[in-house]
Amino acid sequence: MIYLDNAATTYPKPESVYKAIMDAMKDYGANPGRSGHKLALKAGRGIYETRELLSKLFNIKNPMNIIFTHNATEGLNLGIKGILKSGDHVITTTMEHNSVLRPLMALKEKGVEVTIVKCNNKGEVNVKDIEDEIKENTKLIVTTHASNVTGTIFPVKEISEVCKKHKLLYMLDAAQTAGVYDIDVEKLGIDILAFPGHKGLLGPQGTGGIYIKEGLDIPQLKEGGTGSKSHELFQPSILPDRYESGTPNTPGIIGLGAGIKYILDRGIENIRNHEKKLTDYFIKNLKRIDHVKIYGPQDSERQAAVVAINIANEDSSEVSYVLDSVFDIGTRPGLHCAPLAHKTIDTFEQGVVRFSLGPFTTIEELDKAINAIKEITKEIN
């Protein structure tokens, strides 16, 4: 299959990731932090090494401020629900994933005031529109780094500066950018960063995390065994233990570490330039095909390697089905768990066919996808 669904999960992974996971399963599959024997200690070291690699990638001073989660969604829930209380006000945008919107809607029912700033039809946000919505009780601004529908890149630094000006917290959803775009939490002024392990970071599914700025007190979502302070009945306050109750996904986290090592060795700039080159090539050729409508900025400087299209008025699910069943090309149709984003770009009824490119996508694969789209358009009267 030609796999063009990397915005959902990057595939394939580097061989080193598969090997690291299997080695962890077979050679030292013990419970980290719960025992003092050599296998448990090796597992614990593997997890800590992944924290250190993430710290290097995101310029995080203290690796213990990185909390491992099952995915970015869990991290977003931890941050959003931990910070906001009844009477608080939060600002977000119409280009957010349901991983942001649904926790906010749940909190809205509990007395949190939610403002959703409308973006333009390319998915771009005006920072002034965000600032204009700030109130006395505003506590948090949470945005995506890049839209999972159009790929539109948000002006993170400018939004962060608004937050600092008004003494607000800024939470960033890096689901589509971690591992591809430079994310320096210090330079960008990010207070909370949520990221998945299975997308741009090239780890397995069931991994992800959240960075919490030093000194920021966020209540945990769960309590349980941590392997630390086991004589106490209350949850320990030390990080990361406060947030990591229960046995961790040790093979997955170690596999994630192998993915980050691959990124650092190959060079994040090289990966980004590869994806930008593919994005520009794909968009340029799509523009030459009749009946194809392209959404978003249509510029690799302003969008991640996500290209959303429709073919005339054809149902996006039908087009994706034909791409899969006839041409063996994997894409994702529909609303992409981002209904407000689709309302913003006026595709709520039709959805879009999303082509998301990755570090292992080739020009030859894109040529086959372009030819497949041409063949589909020939059937349109």
C-alpha positions in Angstrom: 0.0 0.0 0.0 1.0 3.6 -0.6 0.4 4.9 2.9 -0.6 8.6 3.0 -2.3 8.7 6.5 0.7 9.9 8.6 -1.4 12.6 10.4 -3.2 9.7 12.1 -0.2 7.5 12.7 3.2 7.6 11.0 3.9 4.3 9.2 6.3 2.6 8.7 8.5 3.3 11.7 12.3 3.1 11.6 13.6 -0.4 12.0 15.4 0.7 15.1 12.0 1.3 16.7 10.7 -2.2 16.1 14.0 -3.6 17.4 13.9 -1.5 20.6 10.4 -2.6 21.4 11.1 -6.3 20.8 14.3 -6.1 22.8 12.5 -4.5 25.7 9.8 -7.2 25.6 12.1 -10.2 25.3 15.3 -9.2 27.1 14.2 -7.1 30.1 10.4 -7.0 30.2 10.2 -6.2 33.9 8.3 -3.6 35.8 10.4 -0.3 36.1 10.6 1.4 39.4 9.0 -1.4 41.3 11.9 -3.7 42.0 15.6 -3.5 42.6 16.7 -6.3 40.4 18.7 -5.8 37.2 15.9 -6.3 34.8 13.7 -3.7 36.5 16.6 -1.3 36.7 17.3 -1.7 33.0 13.7 -1.0 32.1 13.7 2.1 34.3 16.9 3.4 32.7 15.3 2.9 29.3 12.3 5.0 30.3 14.5 7.7 31.7 16.6 7.8 28.6 13.5 8.6 26.6 12.7 11.5 28.9 16.2 12.8 28.3 15.8 12.5 24.5 12.5 14.4 24.7 14.2 17.1 26.8 16.9 17.5 24.2 14.3 17.7 21.4 12.1 20.2 23.1 14.8 22.1 25.1 13.3 21.1 28.4 15.6 21.8 31.3 14.4 19.1 33.7 13.4 15.7 32.2 11.2 15.0 35.2 8.8 17.7 34.0 7.9 15.3 31.1 4.9 13.0 32.0 4.3 9.9 29.9 0.7 9.4 28.8 -1.1 6.9 26.4 -1.5 9.6 23.8 -1.7 13.4 23.2 -5.4 13.2 24.1 -4.7 12.1 27.7 -2.1 14.8 28.0 -4.5 17.5 26.8 -7.2 16.3 29.3 -4.6 16.3 32.1 -3.6 19.9 31.4 -7.0 21.3 30.5 -9.0 19.7 33.4 -6.2 20.3 35.8 -5.9 24.0 35.2 -9.5 25.1 34.7 -12.0 25.4 37.4 -15.6 26.8 37.6 -15.5 30.5 37.0 -12.4 30.4 34.9 -12.3 31.5 31.2 -10.4 29.8 28.4 -9.8 30.8 24.8 -9.3 28.4 21.9 -10.0 28.3 18.2 -12.3 26.7 15.6 -9.3 24.7 14.1 -8.9 22.5 17.2 -9.2 18.8 17.4 -11.9 17.2 19.5 -9.1 16.3 22.0 -9.2 20.0 22.9 -12.8 20.8 22.2 -14.5 17.9 24.0 -12.7 18.4 27.4 -13.6 22.1 27.1 -17.2 21.4 26.4 -17.3 19.0 29.4 -15.9 21.7 31.6 -18.3 24.3 30.2 -21.1 22.2 31.8 -19.3 22.6 35.1 -19.0 26.4 35.0 -15.9 27.1 32.9 -16.5 29.9 30.3 -15.2 28.9 26.8 -14.5 31.3 23.9 -13.8 29.7 20.5 -12.2 32.2 18.1 -13.2 31.8 14.5 -10.4 31.3 12.0 -10.5 32.2 8.3 -11.3 29.8 5.5 -7.7 28.7 5.2 -7.6 27.8 8.9 -5.5 30.8 9.9 -6.1 32.6 13.2 -5.7 36.3 13.8 -3.7 36.8 17.0 -5.5 40.1 17.7 -8.8 38.2 17.6 -7.5 36.0 20.4 -6.3 39.0 22.5 -9.6 40.8 22.0 -11.4 37.9 23.8 -9.2 38.1 27.0 -11.2 38.9 30.2 -10.4 39.4 33.8 -11.1 35.7 34.5 -9.2 34.3 31.5 -6.7 31.7 32.8 -5.7 29.7 29.7 -5.2 29.9 26.0 -4.9 26.5 24.2 -4.3 26.1 20.5 -3.1 23.6 18.0 0.4 24.0 16.5 -0.8 22.9 13.1 -4.3 21.8 12.0 -4.9 18.1 11.5 -7.3 19.0 8.7 -5.6 21.7 6.6 -2.1 21.6 8.1 -2.3 25.3 8.8 0.6 26.4 11.1 -0.4 28.7 14.0 1.7 31.7 15.1 2.8 30.1 18.4 5.4 32.7 19.4 2.9 35.6 18.9 0.2 33.8 20.8 2.6 33.0 23.6 3.7 36.7 23.8 0.0 37.7 24.2 -0.2 35.1 27.1 2.9 36.5 28.8 1.6 40.1 28.4 -1.7 39.2 30.1 -0.1 36.7 32.6 -2.0 33.7 31.1 -1.0 30.1 30.7 -0.4 28.8 27.2 -1.0 25.2 26.3 0.1 23.9 22.9 -1.2 20.8 21.1 1.7 19.5 19.1 0.0 16.5 17.6 0.9 17.3 14.0 4.3 19.0 14.6 6.3 17.2 17.3 9.3 15.5 15.6 9.0 17.6 12.4 9.0 21.3 13.5 11.4 22.9 16.0 9.6 23.2 19.4 11.7 25.0 22.0 9.5 25.4 25.0 11.8 28.1 26.4 12.0 30.2 23.2 8.4 29.8 22.4 7.2 30.4 25.9 5.1 27.2 26.2 3.8 26.4 29.6 2.2 23.1 28.8 3.0 21.0 25.7 1.0 17.9 24.7 2.4 15.5 22.1 1.7 12.0 20.7 4.4 9.4 20.4 3.0 7.6 17.4 3.0 10.4 14.8 6.1 12.6 14.0 8.1 11.2 16.9 8.0 7.8 15.2 7.1 5.8 18.3 4.4 3.2 18.6 0.7 3.8 19.4 -0.1 4.0 23.1 2.6 6.5 23.8 2.7 10.2 24.2 3.2 12.8 26.9 2.9 16.3 28.4 5.5 18.8 29.5 4.5 20.9 32.5 6.5 24.0 33.2 8.5 24.0 36.4 6.5 25.2 39.3 3.1 24.9 37.7 0.8 23.0 40.0 -1.7 20.9 38.1 -3.8 18.3 40.0 -3.4 14.7 38.8 -6.3 12.9 37.1 -5.6 9.5 38.8 -4.0 8.0 41.8 -2.3 4.7 42.4 0.9 2.8 42.6 4.0 4.7 41.6 6.8 2.7 43.1 7.7 5.7 45.2 6.7 6.6 48.8 4.8 3.3 49.0 4.3 3.7 52.8 2.0 6.7 52.2 -1.7 6.5 51.4 -1.7 9.7 49.5 -0.4 10.4 46.0 3.3 11.5 46.0 3.8 15.1 44.9 7.1 14.5 43.1 7.3 14.6 39.3 6.8 12.6 37.2 5.4 10.1 39.8 2.4 12.4 40.7 1.0 11.8 37.2 2.2 8.3 36.3 0.3 5.9 38.5 0.3 2.3 37.4 2.6 0.2 35.3 3.9 2.2 32.3 4.0 1.1 28.7 7.7 0.3 29.0 8.3 -1.3 25.6 6.3 1.5 23.9 8.2 4.3 25.7 11.6 2.7 24.9 10.4 2.3 21.3 9.5 6.0 21.4 13.0 6.8 22.5 14.4 4.9 19.5 12.1 7.0 17.2 13.5 10.2 18.8 17.1 9.0 18.3 16.3 8.4 14.6 15.0 12.0 14.4 18.0 13.5 16.1 20.4 11.4 13.9 18.7 12.2 10.7 18.1 15.8 11.7 14.8 17.4 12.3 15.5 20.1 9.7 16.2 17.4 7.1 12.9 15.7 7.9 11.0 19.0 7.7 12.6 19.9 4.4 11.8 16.5 3.0 8.1 16.9 3.9 8.0 20.5 2.7 9.4 19.5 -0.7 6.8 16.7 -1.0 4.0 19.0 0.1 4.8 21.7 -2.5 5.2 19.0 -5.2 1.9 17.4 -4.4 0.0 20.7 -4.3 1.5 22.0 -7.5 0.4 18.9 -9.4 -3.0 18.8 -7.8 -3.7 22.3 -9.0 -3.3 21.1 -12.6 -6.2 18.6 -12.2 -9.7 19.7 -13.1 -12.5 19.2 -10.5 -10.0 19.1 -7.6 -10.4 21.6 -4.8 -7.6 22.1 -2.3 -8.1 23.5 1.2 -5.8 25.4 3.5 -2.8 27.7 2.8 -1.5 25.7 -0.1 2.0 26.6 0.8 4.6 24.4 2.7 5.9 27.5 4.5 2.5 28.0 6.1 1.2 24.4 6.5 2.4 21.0 7.7 2.5 18.0 5.3 -1.2 17.7 5.3 -3.2 18.3 2.1 -7.0 18.2 2.2 -8.9 18.0 -1.1 -12.3 17.2 -2.6 -13.1 16.1 -6.1 -16.1 18.1 -7.3 -19.1 17.3 -5.2 -18.1 13.6 -4.7 -18.5 12.2 -1.2 -15.1 12.2 0.5 -15.6 8.7 1.9 -16.4 7.4 -1.6 -13.3 8.9 -3.0 -11.1 7.5 -0.2 -12.7 4.1 -0.7 -11.8 4.1 -4.4 -8.3 5.2 -3.7 -7.9 2.3 -1.2 -9.8 -0.5 -3.1 -8.7 0.3 -6.7 -5.4 2.1 -6.3 -4.1 0.7 -3.0 -3.6 4.2 -1.5 -4.5 4.8 2.1 -6.0 8.2 3.0 -8.5 9.5 5.6 -11.8 11.0 4.6 -14.6 12.6 6.6 -14.4 15.1 9.5 -11.1 14.0 11.1 -12.4 14.5 14.7 -12.4 18.3 14.1 -16.0 19.4 13.2 -15.5 23.1 13.8 -12.5 23.1 11.5 -14.6 21.7 8.8 -17.3 24.3 9.4 -14.6 26.9 9.2 -13.4 25.7 5.7 -17.0 24.9 4.7 -16.6 21.2 4.3 -18.8 20.0 7.2 -21.3 18.2 4.9 -18.8 16.7 2.4 -15.8 16.2 4.6 -12.4 16.1 2.8 -10.0 13.5 1.6 -6.8 14.1 3.7 -3.4 13.1 2.3 -0.8 13.3 5.0 2.8 12.8 4.1 5.6 11.5 6.2 9.4 11.1 6.5 9.3 8.0 4.4 6.9 9.2 1.7 8.5 9.4 -1.8 7.9 11.4 -4.9 7.2 8.2 -6.8 4.3 7.4 -4.3 2.9 10.9 -4.8 3.0 10.5 -8.6 0.9 7.4 -8.3 -1.5 9.2 -6.0 -1.7 12.1 -8.5 -2.4 9.7 -11.4 -5.1 8.0 -9.3 -6.8 11.3 -8.7 -6.7 12.0 -12.4 -8.3 8.7 -13.2 -11.1 9.3 -10.6 -11.8 12.8 -12.1 -12.3 11.2 -15.6 -15.4 9.5 -14.2 -17.0 12.9 -13.4 -19.4 14.2 -16.1 
